[in-house]
Amino acid sequence: MKSTYSVIFYLKREKLKKDGTYPVMGRITVDGTQCQFSCKVNCSPDIWETKGGRATGKSIMARSVNMELDKIKARIDKYYKEIVDRDNFVTAEKVKNAFLGLEFRQHTLMTTYAQWIANYEKQVEGGLKAPKTLNKYNAVYKHVGDFLRFHYHVSDMALKEIEPSFISDFEIYLKAEKHFCHNTVNIYVKPIMMLMHRAHENGWVARYPFGEYKIGKAEVDKGFLTKDELQTLMNIPNLNAKRSLVRDLFVFCCFTGLSWIDLKNLKEENVVKNPVDGSLWIRTHRQKTGVAENVKLMPVPLIILKKYKGLCDDGHVFPVPAFQSGCLMLNTIAKMCGIQKHLTWHMSRHTMATVVCLANGMPLEVVSSVLGHKSIESTQIYARITQEKLGCEIDTLASKLAKIEQFVPNFGGVLE
């Protein structure tokens, strides 16, 4: 909403000078609030027009006074426009302080976010943060800017102006205008909430505005390969060298739980021998979370590791292709296998958790450690019980119940 704004000039008649003139004062009005200031100009009451707020006539004094007042008005108008464009939070006092050189700049959303991204970039350059997370924050920055222009018709907004409705309006915008799914929206609103938390901690805003806001994560069916699909993928014949590499790397991840980026970063120094039994382990840290990942290599990944040993001369274990081309080739291989699912590289982790680990009785907390999760809650989204596993569990239960049937009274042949 555009603010009401005006600048007028008047004589301060209680301050009569020795030469018979009065000091000229200025008054800035913004949305009904006012601030006065001295123009450092004196004018005779004989030539002053109260209604117009200017000197009348063509005398030297009149021309001099009006010229100075025009300059003052032009400067004040300029500062007013700058504050509106920059902060979208304008008061008479802010305009006066800017004119007098005493401006206190309000912290604004886009400026604060840009500074935070700049600091994050330095951490990425130092290897402390993941580049993909930086890409996400940059995407959110763009969407917030688009939202401000779409919803508020401004390019930036003072942090003090952000109301509780801001975050819910941003959520609706992402869903209605950008057509993002619920979980993507959930990811995109969190940086803004985090930014406002920090603003409150730093004293830039009096309170955290989103205390009542809640957006839950929608349950998503994480895709994975079944045991038969994984077996088909492993046994497909007549693959050329490039497709064979992509297939082998995906299968390696299915039996180790490594993400694509951790597979790409895997070096020979990360494959270590257990001094107790001589088994090989992968000991590394996830780039996404920094959590330690310790995985004992089973027979299938051991075969793949041996197959590609020595092909890289830079210390890496595998010659991992570009992510996009690898995913495209992976889906080509899936079609050749008759697998109707759209495969993503992350499905290898889902397959590891579901088919390789949980379906074979590995406890959830152990799976969490293998996958390098910070919390077991992150692992629970992978916990899918296959029909085969469910059938085995029911058969085991039935065999246990059979042992106690002899102690159950005869309910009219119910158990017969």
C-alpha positions as CSV (number, residue, x, y, z in Angstrom):
1,M,0.0,0.0,0.0
2,K,1.4,3.4,-1.0
3,S,2.0,5.7,2.0
4,T,0.7,9.3,2.2
5,Y,3.6,11.7,2.1
6,S,4.1,15.4,2.2
7,V,6.7,18.1,2.9
8,I,5.7,21.6,4.0
9,F,7.7,24.7,5.2
10,Y,6.6,27.2,7.8
11,L,8.1,30.1,9.9
12,K,9.0,29.5,13.5
13,R,7.5,32.7,14.7
14,E,8.5,32.3,18.4
15,K,12.2,32.7,17.3
16,L,12.5,36.3,16.0
17,K,16.0,37.2,14.8
18,K,17.6,40.6,15.4
19,D,17.3,41.4,11.7
20,G,13.5,40.9,11.9
21,T,13.5,37.5,10.2
22,Y,12.3,34.1,11.4
23,P,13.9,30.7,10.9
24,V,12.2,28.5,8.3
25,M,11.2,25.0,9.5
26,G,10.3,21.9,7.5
27,R,7.7,19.3,8.4
28,I,7.7,15.8,6.9
29,T,4.4,13.8,7.1
30,V,4.2,10.1,6.4
31,D,1.0,8.2,7.1
32,G,-0.1,10.8,9.7
33,T,3.2,10.8,11.6
34,Q,5.3,14.0,11.5
35,C,8.9,15.1,12.0
36,Q,10.2,18.7,12.1
37,F,13.6,20.0,11.1
38,S,15.4,23.3,10.7
39,C,16.0,24.4,7.1
40,K,18.9,26.7,8.2
41,V,17.2,29.4,6.3
42,N,15.7,32.7,7.6
43,C,12.9,34.7,5.9
44,S,11.1,38.0,6.6
45,P,7.4,37.5,7.6
46,D,6.5,40.3,5.1
47,I,7.2,38.1,2.1
48,W,6.2,34.7,3.5
49,E,3.1,33.1,2.2
50,T,1.7,30.8,4.9
51,K,-0.6,28.8,2.7
52,G,2.0,28.0,0.0
53,G,4.9,27.6,2.5
54,R,7.1,29.8,0.3
55,A,8.4,33.3,-0.1
56,T,6.5,35.6,-2.5
57,G,7.8,38.3,-4.8
58,K,11.1,38.6,-6.8
59,S,13.3,40.1,-4.2
60,I,16.8,38.7,-3.7
61,M,15.7,37.2,-0.3
62,A,12.6,35.6,-1.9
63,R,14.5,34.0,-4.7
64,S,17.3,32.9,-2.4
65,V,14.9,31.4,0.2
66,N,12.8,29.6,-2.5
67,M,15.8,28.2,-4.2
68,E,17.1,26.7,-1.0
69,L,13.7,25.3,-0.1
70,D,13.4,23.7,-3.6
71,K,16.8,22.0,-3.0
72,I,15.7,20.7,0.4
73,K,12.4,19.4,-1.0
74,A,14.2,17.6,-3.9
75,R,16.6,15.9,-1.5
76,I,13.9,14.8,0.9
77,D,11.8,13.4,-2.1
78,K,14.9,11.5,-3.2
79,Y,15.5,9.9,0.2
80,Y,11.8,9.1,0.6
81,K,11.8,7.2,-2.7
82,E,15.0,5.3,-1.9
83,I,13.6,4.2,1.5
84,V,10.4,3.0,-0.1
85,D,12.2,1.1,-2.9
86,R,14.7,-0.4,-0.5
87,D,12.8,-1.2,2.7
88,N,9.1,-0.9,2.0
89,F,9.1,0.4,5.5
90,V,9.0,4.2,5.6
91,T,8.4,6.6,8.5
92,A,8.7,10.4,8.8
93,E,11.6,9.9,11.2
94,K,13.5,7.6,8.8
95,V,13.2,10.2,6.0
96,K,14.3,13.0,8.3
97,N,17.3,11.0,9.5
98,A,18.3,10.2,6.0
99,F,18.1,13.9,5.0
100,L,20.2,14.8,8.1
101,G,22.7,12.1,7.5
102,L,21.6,10.2,10.6
103,E,19.8,7.3,8.8
104,F,19.6,4.0,10.6
105,R,19.2,1.4,7.9
106,Q,16.6,-1.2,8.6
107,H,17.6,-4.9,8.2
108,T,15.7,-6.1,5.1
109,L,14.7,-9.6,4.1
110,M,16.5,-9.9,0.7
111,T,19.6,-8.0,1.9
112,T,20.0,-10.2,5.0
113,Y,19.4,-13.4,3.0
114,A,21.9,-12.3,0.4
115,Q,24.5,-11.7,3.1
116,W,23.8,-15.1,4.7
117,I,24.2,-16.8,1.3
118,A,27.5,-15.1,0.7
119,N,28.8,-16.5,4.1
120,Y,27.5,-19.9,3.1
121,E,29.4,-19.8,-0.2
122,K,32.6,-19.3,1.7
123,Q,31.9,-22.4,3.7
124,V,31.2,-24.3,0.5
125,E,34.5,-23.1,-0.9
126,G,36.2,-24.4,2.2
127,G,34.6,-27.8,1.9
128,L,32.5,-27.3,5.0
129,K,29.1,-27.2,3.3
130,A,27.5,-29.0,0.3
131,P,27.2,-27.2,-3.0
132,K,23.7,-28.7,-3.5
133,T,22.4,-27.1,-0.3
134,L,23.8,-23.8,-1.6
135,N,21.9,-24.3,-4.8
136,K,18.7,-24.8,-2.8
137,Y,19.2,-21.6,-0.8
138,N,19.8,-19.7,-4.1
139,A,16.6,-21.1,-5.5
140,V,14.7,-20.0,-2.4
141,Y,16.2,-16.5,-2.6
142,K,14.9,-16.2,-6.2
143,H,11.4,-17.5,-5.2
144,V,11.2,-15.1,-2.2
145,G,12.1,-12.2,-4.5
146,D,9.4,-13.3,-7.0
147,F,6.9,-13.6,-4.1
148,L,7.6,-10.1,-2.8
149,R,7.0,-8.6,-6.3
150,F,3.9,-10.7,-6.9
151,H,2.2,-10.4,-3.5
152,Y,3.5,-7.1,-2.1
153,H,4.6,-5.3,-5.3
154,V,8.0,-4.5,-3.7
155,S,11.6,-5.8,-4.3
156,D,12.5,-6.0,-0.6
157,M,10.9,-5.7,2.8
158,A,12.1,-4.7,6.2
159,L,12.4,-7.6,8.7
160,K,10.3,-5.6,11.2
161,E,7.4,-5.5,8.7
162,I,7.2,-9.3,8.3
163,E,3.9,-10.5,9.9
164,P,2.9,-14.0,10.8
165,S,0.8,-14.3,7.7
166,F,3.9,-13.8,5.5
167,I,5.0,-17.5,5.7
168,S,1.5,-18.9,5.1
169,D,1.1,-16.6,2.1
170,F,4.5,-17.7,0.8
171,E,3.4,-21.3,1.2
172,I,0.2,-20.7,-0.8
173,Y,2.2,-18.8,-3.5
174,L,4.6,-21.7,-3.9
175,K,1.8,-24.2,-4.3
176,A,-0.6,-22.1,-6.4
177,E,1.8,-20.1,-8.6
178,K,4.9,-22.3,-8.7
179,H,3.0,-25.6,-8.6
180,F,5.4,-27.2,-6.1
181,C,4.4,-30.3,-4.2
182,H,3.9,-30.2,-0.5
183,N,7.3,-31.5,0.5
184,T,9.1,-29.1,-1.8
185,V,7.2,-26.2,-0.2
186,N,8.2,-27.6,3.2
187,I,11.9,-27.4,2.2
188,Y,11.5,-23.9,0.7
189,V,9.8,-22.2,3.7
190,K,12.4,-23.5,6.2
191,P,15.2,-21.1,5.2
192,I,12.9,-18.1,5.8
193,M,11.9,-19.4,9.2
194,M,15.6,-20.0,10.0
195,L,16.4,-16.5,8.9
196,M,13.7,-14.9,11.1
197,H,14.9,-17.0,14.1
198,R,18.4,-15.5,13.6
199,A,16.9,-12.0,13.2
200,H,15.2,-12.4,16.5
201,E,18.3,-13.8,18.2
202,N,20.3,-10.8,16.9
203,G,17.7,-8.3,18.1
204,W,16.7,-7.1,14.6
205,V,13.1,-8.0,15.3
206,A,11.2,-7.8,18.6
207,R,9.7,-11.3,18.2
208,Y,9.8,-14.4,16.0
209,P,6.7,-14.0,13.8
210,F,6.2,-17.6,12.8
211,G,5.8,-19.3,16.2
212,E,2.3,-20.6,15.4
213,Y,3.1,-21.7,11.9
214,K,3.2,-25.5,11.2
215,I,3.7,-27.3,8.0
216,G,4.1,-31.1,8.3
217,K,6.0,-33.3,5.9
218,A,3.6,-35.3,3.7
219,E,4.2,-39.1,3.7
220,V,5.8,-40.0,0.5
221,D,6.2,-43.6,-0.8
222,K,9.9,-43.9,-1.3
223,G,10.5,-46.0,-4.4
224,F,12.9,-49.0,-4.3
225,L,13.7,-52.1,-6.4
226,T,12.2,-55.4,-5.3
227,K,14.5,-58.4,-4.8
228,D,13.5,-59.7,-8.2
229,E,14.0,-56.4,-9.9
230,L,17.5,-56.0,-8.3
231,Q,18.4,-59.5,-9.4
232,T,17.2,-58.8,-13.0
233,L,19.3,-55.6,-13.1
234,M,22.4,-57.5,-11.8
235,N,22.1,-60.3,-14.4
236,I,21.2,-58.3,-17.6
237,P,23.6,-59.4,-20.4
238,N,25.2,-57.7,-23.3
239,L,25.7,-54.2,-21.8
240,N,28.3,-52.0,-23.4
241,A,31.1,-50.6,-21.2
242,K,29.3,-47.3,-20.3
243,R,26.0,-49.0,-19.4
244,S,27.8,-51.7,-17.5
245,L,29.6,-49.1,-15.5
246,V,26.4,-47.2,-14.6
247,R,24.7,-50.5,-13.7
248,D,27.6,-51.7,-11.5
249,L,27.8,-48.3,-9.7
250,F,24.1,-48.3,-9.0
251,V,24.2,-51.9,-7.7
252,F,27.3,-51.0,-5.6
253,C,25.1,-48.3,-3.9
254,C,22.3,-50.7,-3.4
255,F,24.6,-52.9,-1.3
256,T,26.5,-50.0,0.5
257,G,23.9,-47.3,0.8
258,L,26.2,-44.6,-0.6
259,S,24.6,-41.6,-2.3
260,W,25.8,-40.5,-5.7
261,I,27.9,-37.7,-4.4
262,D,29.5,-39.9,-1.7
263,L,30.2,-42.5,-4.3
264,K,31.9,-39.9,-6.5
265,N,34.0,-38.7,-3.6
266,L,35.0,-42.2,-2.5
267,K,38.8,-42.6,-2.4
268,E,41.0,-45.6,-2.0
269,E,41.9,-44.3,1.5
270,N,38.3,-44.7,2.5
271,V,38.4,-48.5,1.8
272,V,40.1,-50.0,4.8
273,K,40.9,-53.5,6.1
274,N,39.6,-54.6,9.5
275,P,42.8,-55.8,11.4
276,V,40.7,-58.4,13.3
277,D,39.2,-60.5,10.4
278,G,40.7,-58.9,7.3
279,S,37.3,-57.7,5.9
280,L,37.1,-54.6,3.9
281,W,35.1,-51.6,5.1
282,I,34.1,-48.2,3.7
283,R,34.8,-45.5,6.3
284,T,33.8,-42.0,5.2
285,H,31.6,-39.1,6.0
286,R,28.4,-38.1,4.2
287,Q,28.9,-34.8,2.4
288,K,25.2,-33.9,3.1
289,T,25.3,-34.3,6.8
290,G,28.9,-34.8,7.8
291,V,27.9,-38.0,9.7
292,A,30.2,-40.9,9.7
293,E,29.4,-43.8,7.3
294,N,30.8,-47.2,8.1
295,V,29.8,-50.1,5.8
296,K,31.2,-53.6,5.6
297,L,31.6,-54.6,2.0
298,M,29.5,-57.7,1.1
299,P,30.4,-60.1,-1.7
300,V,28.6,-58.1,-4.5
301,P,30.3,-54.8,-3.9
302,L,33.6,-56.6,-3.4
303,I,33.3,-58.0,-6.9
304,I,32.5,-54.6,-8.3
305,L,35.3,-53.0,-6.4
306,K,37.8,-55.6,-7.8
307,K,36.4,-55.1,-11.3
308,Y,37.3,-51.4,-11.4
309,K,40.4,-51.4,-9.2
310,G,43.2,-49.2,-10.6
311,L,41.1,-47.5,-13.3
312,C,41.4,-44.1,-11.6
313,D,44.8,-42.4,-11.3
314,D,43.6,-39.6,-9.0
315,G,43.0,-41.7,-5.9
316,H,39.3,-42.2,-6.4
317,V,37.8,-45.7,-6.4
318,F,35.4,-45.4,-9.4
319,P,35.3,-43.3,-12.6
320,V,31.9,-41.9,-11.8
321,P,30.1,-40.3,-14.8
322,A,28.1,-37.0,-14.7
323,F,25.0,-37.2,-12.6
324,Q,22.4,-36.4,-15.3
325,S,23.9,-38.7,-17.9
326,G,24.2,-41.5,-15.3
327,C,20.5,-41.2,-14.4
328,L,19.4,-41.2,-18.0
329,M,21.5,-44.3,-18.8
330,L,20.2,-45.9,-15.6
331,N,16.6,-45.6,-16.8
332,T,17.6,-46.9,-20.3
333,I,19.0,-50.0,-18.6
334,A,15.8,-50.3,-16.5
335,K,13.7,-50.4,-19.6
336,M,15.9,-53.1,-21.1
337,C,15.3,-55.1,-17.9
338,G,11.5,-54.6,-18.1
339,I,11.4,-52.5,-15.0
340,Q,8.6,-50.0,-15.3
341,K,9.7,-47.7,-12.5
342,H,11.4,-44.4,-13.1
343,L,14.7,-44.9,-11.3
344,T,16.6,-42.2,-9.5
345,W,20.0,-42.7,-8.0
346,H,18.7,-42.2,-4.5
347,M,16.5,-45.3,-5.0
348,S,19.7,-47.3,-4.4
349,R,19.7,-46.1,-0.8
350,H,16.0,-47.0,-0.5
351,T,16.7,-50.4,-1.9
352,M,19.6,-50.9,0.5
353,A,17.5,-49.9,3.5
354,T,14.4,-51.9,2.5
355,V,15.4,-55.0,0.5
356,V,19.0,-55.6,1.6
357,C,18.8,-54.6,5.3
358,L,15.3,-54.4,6.8
359,A,13.8,-57.3,4.8
360,N,16.6,-59.5,6.1
361,G,16.1,-58.6,9.8
362,M,18.6,-55.9,10.3
363,P,17.5,-53.6,13.2
364,L,16.4,-50.1,12.3
365,E,19.1,-48.5,14.5
366,V,21.8,-50.4,12.7
367,V,20.4,-49.4,9.3
368,S,20.5,-45.8,10.5
369,S,24.2,-46.1,11.3
370,V,24.9,-47.8,7.9
371,L,23.2,-45.0,6.0
372,G,24.9,-42.3,8.0
373,H,21.7,-40.6,9.3
374,K,21.8,-38.0,12.1
375,S,18.6,-39.4,13.6
376,I,16.8,-42.7,13.4
377,E,13.7,-40.7,12.4
378,S,15.3,-40.1,9.1
379,T,15.7,-43.9,8.7
380,Q,12.1,-44.6,9.4
381,I,11.0,-43.2,6.0
382,Y,12.9,-46.1,4.4
383,A,11.3,-48.7,6.6
384,R,9.2,-50.6,4.0
385,I,8.2,-54.2,4.7
386,T,8.1,-56.2,1.5
387,Q,5.4,-58.8,0.9
388,E,8.0,-61.5,1.2
389,K,9.2,-60.3,4.5
390,L,5.6,-59.9,5.8
391,G,4.8,-63.4,4.7
392,C,7.9,-64.8,6.5
393,E,7.0,-63.0,9.7
394,I,3.4,-64.3,9.6
395,D,4.7,-67.8,9.0
396,T,7.0,-67.5,11.9
397,L,4.2,-66.2,14.1
398,A,1.9,-69.1,12.9
399,S,4.5,-71.7,13.9
400,K,4.8,-70.2,17.3
401,L,1.1,-70.1,17.7
402,A,0.9,-73.8,16.7
403,K,2.8,-74.7,19.7
404,I,0.2,-73.2,22.1
405,E,-2.9,-74.5,20.3
406,Q,-2.8,-77.6,22.4
407,F,-3.5,-75.4,25.5
408,V,-6.4,-73.5,23.9
409,P,-9.9,-74.7,24.9
410,N,-12.1,-76.2,22.1
411,F,-14.4,-73.3,21.0
412,G,-16.7,-75.5,19.0
413,G,-14.2,-76.5,16.4
414,V,-13.0,-72.9,15.6
415,L,-9.4,-74.0,15.6
416,E,-10.0,-77.2,13.6
